């Protein structure tokens, strides 16, 4: 003889309740639910040590298999600059009329590489780290931010080589070199914001990572890395809107600001009007906008 346990049928009120109301009644919450924006910022700040440690570990491991090791952190942008000098400076003669062309070019290459590498790494920040995203609970924005921090650390290594190049070509050390600090801060905010935008897009459409090198290469060619935007825009045949677009291009703004800070022959007259306002505006627009855009999809990262 067996006993059959019967559960009482749900009341009409209980049957009419939605799953969300039932979850709220019993104190249940959605796994990985997106927190409020202030709470998200607080969680991200609480994991600042993880962000810096992750960035440093990635940077150390980047060239761990190479025999020259961390020397490639400096050699890679220098070799790029040498190739660009031969093609654009010698064959295409873009160095004509540009004082201190080698410091001009190397500064442009180093600063552009910071933006390019940050965005490329950010595009794969979620899709390339799905194991980490699915295994641990943490604010996902930590990943694109840490990759940007990694690229900033690499740039600082490269800046040591840049200082040597500037001194070898007779560029004097001046107080304006201190302006490099706010320029890098603004550029980092811009890079981090764009990286978070691309991280969200890349998490849903991994093919974007294959398209980005072509888009970034095009962006580089219109950013005055190898040639002077100021010299080009003084020509009469260019449409006014094209001149404005070239001068307010965020990559060009940060490159020219760094040139102004470090190279004494690069004068304020070569900068676009209200250049600091433009640099700050791009940093805030991309940084804040990119952060909010990324946060809105927080609960979708790592899900099938």
C-alpha angles and dihedrals in degrees: 000000000000133000120230117209115215123197114215113253114254117262120248091255092052093046090053094053117107121233089250092057092046090051091050091049094054096039096251122150135192113268109249093005116174111260123218116280095254091047090048091053090049092051091048092051090049088058096048091116091055090050094053094042092048091050093049092047091050091049092049093048094046095084099018092117094050119093092226090049117185092005086085089068086073100027096057098061091038091055090047089052091050092052092047091048092055095045102038104020099042109021097034095029095222087149090073109115094005112115117220090010096176094054087041091054098041092049090051093048094048095047093044091049089057091058095040096049093044093054094044092050091045092053089061096035095107103022092048095048103044092133091059093042093051096041102048136042113228137123103287091216086075089077102058090038092052091050090052089049089051090055091047090054090050091049090054089056089050091048089064089061090044091056090053091050092049092051093046090054093050100256106152125228108249138171089257088075086079088068087072089077098062090040091057092045092053093044091050091053090049093047093047092051094050090044091055091050091051092043091059092045092045093050090064100031111034090179088075088076089063092051097046098078090060093047092046092048090054091047090051093054092055095044099076096246094141101020140038115265090193092056093047097047092055089071115103099221096070119097115246094239090053091052091051091048092051094048096045095043101128094223090052091047093057093042093051093045090054091048090051090050097049109027117064093200091059102086133200089248088069092060122090117253116279090007096165091050089051092048092049092044093052091047093051095041094050097033099048096031093047092048093052092044090053094044093054091065096041096119093051099059114111094012121123 
